[in-house]
Amino acid sequence: MHLKLNALGLTVALAFAGAAHAQSGNQQKSGKDPETQKIQEEHKSALEKCNGMKDNAKTICKAEADNQKKVAEAQMKAKQDNSPKNQYELQKTKADAQYEIAKAKCGDQVGDAKSTCEKAAKADRDKAEAQAKQEAQAKGSSGQALAGGSSQQSKDQGSAAQSSSGQSSAGGSSGDQSSSSGQSADAASPASSQNQEQSEQGSQRQ
């Protein structure tokens, strides 16, 4: 009886382990993080809402769903690495998304009105992309300027340190020379006064 219970327990444990291993394997195969899965699920849900629509309304709905997904992916990338390049790509993706949606909405019009609508949408996209490019270049130039300024400051500090060191050495040398000159003069003075006294005593004897 005990042997049967133990065998049954072992079977159940192996079944749970196999299920957990299969789930882990599926996650590894998909290689998707939770945020990516969320974006894809939202995109799928948005497309499902478009299925009940017709004509240009369906085209607009799909354009909004697809471009919202692109913007969300660009935002995730910029969040992971907030570099000037990724920020530019994000702004560019937003501009392209607005253009695609606006162009789809222009489909409700006809003739010259539709052409004018599409041209206006394209002009807005080009303007937004140019502004995003200028901002990215400004940020890149600012980063290089800061790096160059730090390097120049380090060089200036090094030059100042060398200059002060040289002045200290020169001051020490002149002080040592003055001291040695004074010592030589002091040593010579007793000898000359002694010679003068000896000559005076010789004159008195004569």
Order of alpha helices (4+ residues) and beta strands (2+ residues): alpha-alpha-alpha-alpha-alpha
